[in-house]
């Protein structure tokens, strides 16, 4: 078994505090029973830990594997990969290197945010505007709500067949995470609309929700 390219790992960890290591290579049955470990530390090199994975059995005909390591409840913030090691079923070390996909870089463990919004589907203006409202919530890994009061939620639009969104309205969340604002729709017929929470809270991830198209 040998590793050429295709190794990598997720750069943002959310909700369950997990870090996933994966490959797109096809190694076949030789990788049955492989073990993957990852050494990580805080960015100042303190707090080193080795995340040992259980054995992994490759399904016949598969061309990838994913192995997820769980972090602790209070491990949000910035981490860096210090080493990666893969052993085959015989215990032989076959990978202990950084590739272009796994070059050491900063990983950020964040709490996931959930942004809901209405209306959805065809957005029908009334008196030249659409009222957009919804709720922003975020949870710690173990279920307790994160305080997202007084956070900015924006309403963004995109021209048909374009990629980039632009902000056209803003709202501020209440104590319960609720928000409401009006989107002026003059000249926006056929535009896509989404709501977005671009997080300024270091341990909470951003969130985006597509609403629909202005009719």
Backbone torsions as a table, in degrees:
resi	resn	phi	psi	omega
1	UNK	NA	135.7	178.3
2	UNK	-140.2	155.6	179.8
3	UNK	-114.4	129.3	-179.8
4	UNK	-112.4	-71.2	178.5
5	UNK	-139.0	174.0	174.0
6	UNK	99.2	-4.0	176.7
7	UNK	-73.9	152.3	177.0
8	UNK	-174.2	177.5	175.8
9	UNK	-151.3	155.5	179.2
10	UNK	-65.3	142.1	-178.2
11	UNK	-98.5	-12.9	175.4
12	UNK	-130.7	128.5	-177.6
13	UNK	-112.5	126.9	-176.8
14	UNK	-135.4	165.5	171.3
15	UNK	63.4	-65.7	-173.9
16	UNK	-102.8	3.5	177.9
17	UNK	63.1	47.8	-176.3
18	UNK	-120.4	154.3	178.6
19	UNK	-125.2	122.8	-175.0
20	UNK	-107.3	130.0	177.3
21	UNK	-111.1	134.7	-173.2
22	UNK	-144.6	166.6	172.5
23	UNK	-143.6	152.1	176.9
24	UNK	-106.6	7.3	-178.9
25	UNK	-79.3	156.7	174.8
26	UNK	-105.1	114.8	-179.2
27	UNK	-112.0	-12.6	178.5
28	UNK	69.7	-161.4	-172.0
29	UNK	-68.3	-13.7	178.7
30	UNK	-61.1	-21.0	-177.7
31	UNK	-93.9	1.2	174.2
32	UNK	-57.5	128.2	178.6
33	UNK	82.3	11.2	177.0
34	UNK	-63.6	157.8	173.5
35	UNK	-124.6	139.3	179.4
36	UNK	-121.6	134.4	173.9
37	UNK	-132.9	150.0	-179.7
38	UNK	-134.1	129.3	175.6
39	UNK	-96.9	125.9	178.9
40	UNK	-129.2	158.5	174.7
41	UNK	-150.0	169.1	170.4
42	UNK	-65.3	162.9	-174.6
43	UNK	-65.7	-18.7	176.0
44	UNK	-90.4	12.3	177.5
45	UNK	76.9	-0.9	176.7
46	UNK	-82.0	163.0	174.9
47	UNK	72.1	31.2	-179.4
48	UNK	-60.9	139.0	174.0
49	UNK	-146.8	151.2	178.7
50	UNK	-107.6	117.5	-177.5
51	UNK	-91.2	100.9	-177.5
52	UNK	-88.8	129.9	179.6
53	UNK	-96.7	156.0	173.7
54	UNK	-76.9	171.7	179.7
55	UNK	-61.1	148.3	-179.3
56	UNK	-124.3	127.6	178.9
57	UNK	-101.0	122.0	-179.8
58	UNK	-80.8	129.0	177.9
59	UNK	-72.2	140.0	-179.5
60	UNK	-57.5	127.9	177.8
61	UNK	87.7	-3.3	-179.8
62	UNK	-75.1	157.9	179.5
63	UNK	-123.6	19.2	-179.4
64	UNK	-162.4	161.2	167.9
65	UNK	-142.2	155.2	176.3
66	UNK	-132.1	135.7	179.2
67	UNK	-132.8	123.8	-172.0
68	UNK	-108.7	134.1	178.4
69	UNK	-110.1	132.0	179.8
70	UNK	-88.7	135.5	173.5
71	UNK	-98.9	171.6	-178.8
72	UNK	-79.3	171.8	-175.2
73	UNK	-66.3	-30.7	-175.0
74	UNK	-107.6	24.0	-174.8
75	UNK	-96.4	20.6	177.3
76	UNK	-66.1	162.5	-179.0
77	UNK	112.0	-159.5	-172.0
78	UNK	-98.3	135.5	177.0
79	UNK	-131.6	166.5	173.4
80	UNK	-137.8	144.8	176.2
81	UNK	-75.6	129.2	-179.7
82	UNK	-104.6	-31.3	177.7
83	UNK	-161.9	155.8	176.4
84	UNK	-132.6	132.0	179.4
85	UNK	-138.1	137.8	175.9
86	UNK	-127.6	127.3	176.8
87	UNK	-114.3	141.7	177.4
88	UNK	-80.2	-178.3	-174.1
89	UNK	-64.6	-19.0	178.1
90	UNK	-88.9	-1.5	-179.7
91	UNK	88.2	5.8	-179.9
92	UNK	-80.0	132.8	179.0
93	UNK	-74.1	116.9	-176.4
94	UNK	-111.5	-20.3	177.5
95	UNK	-139.0	125.0	169.3
96	UNK	-154.4	74.3	-173.8
97	UNK	-159.9	165.5	172.8
98	UNK	-105.9	131.2	174.0
99	UNK	-104.5	-177.0	178.5
100	UNK	-63.5	-26.9	178.4
101	UNK	-78.8	-27.9	-174.6
102	UNK	-114.7	22.9	175.0
103	UNK	-54.2	133.7	-177.7
104	UNK	-53.2	128.4	177.5
105	UNK	-153.4	170.6	-174.6
106	UNK	-75.5	132.9	172.8
107	UNK	-109.7	144.9	-179.8
108	UNK	-125.1	120.2	176.4
109	UNK	-92.3	118.9	-176.2
110	UNK	-128.8	157.5	170.1
111	UNK	-79.8	133.9	-179.8
112	UNK	-72.3	144.2	172.7
113	UNK	-108.0	150.9	179.5
114	UNK	-123.9	119.5	-176.6
115	UNK	-115.4	120.6	175.9
116	UNK	-110.0	156.0	-179.6
117	UNK	-157.3	151.1	174.9
118	UNK	-140.6	157.9	0.6
119	UNK	-76.7	169.3	177.5
120	UNK	-128.4	155.5	-179.9
121	UNK	94.1	-131.2	175.3
122	UNK	-81.0	119.6	-177.1
123	UNK	-92.9	109.1	-174.2
124	UNK	-96.4	113.7	-179.0
125	UNK	-68.0	147.8	171.1
126	UNK	-124.8	121.4	-177.2
127	UNK	55.1	37.4	174.3
128	UNK	78.3	19.1	179.2
129	UNK	-152.7	161.8	175.2
130	UNK	-125.5	128.3	176.0
131	UNK	-83.7	121.6	-179.3
132	UNK	-111.3	126.8	179.1
133	UNK	-142.6	166.0	-179.3
134	UNK	173.7	-159.4	-176.3
135	UNK	-142.1	139.6	173.6
136	UNK	-111.9	128.5	176.7
137	UNK	-137.8	155.8	175.6
138	UNK	-148.6	145.8	-176.9
139	UNK	-126.8	145.1	166.8
140	UNK	-66.2	165.8	-179.5
141	UNK	-58.2	-32.4	-174.5
142	UNK	-97.2	12.3	168.0
143	UNK	108.3	-14.3	-178.4
144	UNK	-78.7	139.5	-178.6
145	UNK	-68.4	141.2	172.7
146	UNK	-89.5	140.1	179.7
147	UNK	-72.1	114.4	178.1
148	UNK	-119.5	28.3	177.1
149	UNK	-68.5	146.2	176.8
150	UNK	64.0	29.7	174.5
151	UNK	-95.7	148.1	-178.9
152	UNK	-87.6	129.1	171.7
153	UNK	-114.8	135.3	-177.5
154	UNK	-115.9	149.6	173.4
155	UNK	-104.2	124.5	-175.0
156	UNK	-121.0	149.4	179.7
157	UNK	-125.2	157.0	-179.3
158	UNK	-139.9	133.7	177.6
159	UNK	-63.6	151.2	177.4
160	UNK	-55.4	133.8	176.3
161	UNK	68.2	16.0	176.5
162	UNK	-107.3	169.5	-178.0
163	UNK	-104.0	-44.2	-171.1
164	UNK	-77.8	139.6	173.5
165	UNK	-100.4	150.1	172.4
166	UNK	-125.0	147.3	-177.8
167	UNK	-82.6	131.1	-179.2
168	UNK	-121.7	-12.8	179.1
169	UNK	-156.9	154.6	179.4
170	UNK	-132.4	158.6	176.8
171	UNK	-148.0	159.9	177.9
172	UNK	-119.4	135.3	-176.6
173	UNK	-75.1	147.7	176.9
174	UNK	-85.9	-173.0	178.7
175	UNK	-60.6	-32.2	179.9
176	UNK	-90.9	0.6	-179.2
177	UNK	90.2	1.9	-179.2
178	UNK	-75.7	151.3	177.1
179	UNK	-147.0	158.1	177.7
180	UNK	-157.5	139.5	177.7
181	UNK	-159.4	164.6	178.6
182	UNK	-107.0	134.0	175.6
183	UNK	-103.3	115.3	174.8
184	UNK	-71.7	127.7	-169.6
185	UNK	-107.3	7.4	179.7
186	UNK	-58.0	125.2	178.9
187	UNK	75.2	11.3	-176.0
188	UNK	-112.4	15.9	-179.9
189	UNK	-59.0	130.9	-179.7
190	UNK	87.2	-4.2	179.9
191	UNK	-77.6	145.2	171.9
192	UNK	-79.0	149.5	-179.3
193	UNK	-130.8	138.3	172.5
194	UNK	-140.9	160.6	169.8
195	UNK	-107.9	147.4	-175.1
196	UNK	-141.0	138.7	171.0
197	UNK	-114.6	105.5	178.3
198	UNK	-94.3	99.9	-167.7
199	UNK	-65.5	134.9	170.3
200	UNK	-111.1	7.6	175.9
201	UNK	-94.2	115.2	-172.6
202	UNK	-52.3	-34.7	-174.9
203	UNK	-98.5	7.5	179.9
204	UNK	-119.9	131.2	-176.8
205	UNK	-77.7	156.1	173.9
206	UNK	-72.3	165.8	-178.3
207	UNK	-150.1	144.4	-178.4
208	UNK	-136.0	139.3	177.7
209	UNK	-135.3	122.6	178.6
210	UNK	-78.6	133.4	-178.5
211	UNK	-101.8	-46.2	-178.2
212	UNK	155.4	-155.3	-174.7
213	UNK	-124.7	138.2	179.4
214	UNK	-72.8	125.9	-176.8
215	UNK	-90.5	NA	NA
